[in-house]
Amino acid sequence: MNRTYELMFIVRPDMTDEDLDKLISNLQAAVPTAGGAVKSIEKMGKRRLAYTVRRFHEGIYVLLVVEGGGAMIHELERRLRVSEPVIKFLTVRVDEEQKRLAKIRKIRDARKKVSAQPVTPAEGEVAAPAAETPATA
């Protein structure tokens, strides 16, 4: 069963673009061999960290969205752990959240369709007359 994961990792701020691209391509190459697929890669650039990590106040953020099994995630996390320039990483499973949001969206759309239908008087009923305003002289 394939699951969707977001893998966010932060690398040293002094890392060159070539080295970052090499690290990303190594991770990208590990995904298909472990039976997964890369959905997207987003380089978010250099940002300030909320707190100091390994004496760094800034880091380059990268978001990797992958689809696969637990063994693939285990392998990616192992590679990130042994990679020296990576100062922090976090993996989050997002497919359950996407399913939950789709279910809520479906319920909300069903309610909109019901409320959007015009209300017609039932057979044999007479529509209520509009309130008359008294004329002033």
N, C-alpha and C positions, 0 to 999 in steps of 0.2 A: 504494500500500500504506500503510495507516494504522498508525502506531506510537504507543505510549504513552510520554509524557514527564512527568517531575516537574520543575517549574520553581519553585525556591525563590528568593525574593528578600528582601532586608532593606532597609527604609527607615529614614530618620532617626527617632530616638526622639521628637522634638518635633513630628512630623507629626500634624495633626488627623485625627479619624475621617472627616470629610467628604472631606478631600483624599485619604485612603487609599482610601475607597470609589470616588472619582472615578478614581483611577489604576487600580484593579482593574477597574472597568467599561470603561475605555478598552482595557485588555488583553483583556478578555473580548469586546469588540466586534471586535477585530482577528482573533480566532481563526476565526470562521465565514467572514469575507471571504477568509482565506488558505486555506480549505478544510479546516478542522479542527473539533473539538468539545471543549468544556470538560466534563471529567468531574466535577471537584470543586474547590472553593476552600476553603482552611482558613486563617483568621487565627489564628496561633499566639501572638500577643501580644508584649509587650515582654520581651526577654531580654538578658542580659549577653553581650557578644561575647567570643570566646576571645582576641582581640587587638584593639588599637585600629585602626579603619578610618576614615580621613579625620577624625581627632581625635574619633571617637565611641567610647564604651565600651559603649553599649547600642544596640539596634535593634529595630524591629518586624518580626517574621518573618511571611511569607505563603507558603503552599504552593499552587501551582496545578498540577492534574493535567489534562493535555490529550492529545487524540488527533489525530494528523494527520501531515503530511509534514515534510520538512526545511525547505521554504520557509516554512512557518508558524512554525517555531521560529526561523529566521533573522530573520523580521519581529518576533517578540516580543522577541528579544534586542536587536535594533536599537532598539526602543522603550524597553527598560529602560536601555540604554546612554546614551541622550540624555535620560532623565528625571532631573532634578537630585536629587530626594529619595532615589532608589535608590542605596544605598551599596555593595551587593554582590548578585550573583545567580549561580545555578548551575543548569544544565539537565542532567538525567540521563535516559537512555533506559531504561525499566524493563520493556518488553514481553519482551525476551529473558530477563531474570531470572525473570519470571513464568512463561514457558514452561518454563524449566529446573526451577523449583520444582514445577510441575504434573507434570512427568515423574517427578521424585523421589517425589512424593506417590503417583503411580499405581503405581510399583514397590513402595513401602512397603505400600500397601493390598493389592497382589497377594500379597505375602509374608505379611501378616497372615491373609488368607483361607486360604492353604495351611496355616499353622501352627494355625489355629483348627479345622480339620477333625479329628474324633476318629479315632484310629488303631485300626483293627479288624484282628484276626488274619486272615491270608490263608486261603483255603479249604484244608482238610486240616491246618492247623496247630492245635496245642492251645495255649491260653494258658498261660503259665508259672504254676505254683502259687505261692501266697504262701509265704514262708519261715516254717517252723514254729519256735516258740520252745519250748525244753524246759521241761517243768513242774518246778518245784522243790517238794520235799516239806517 
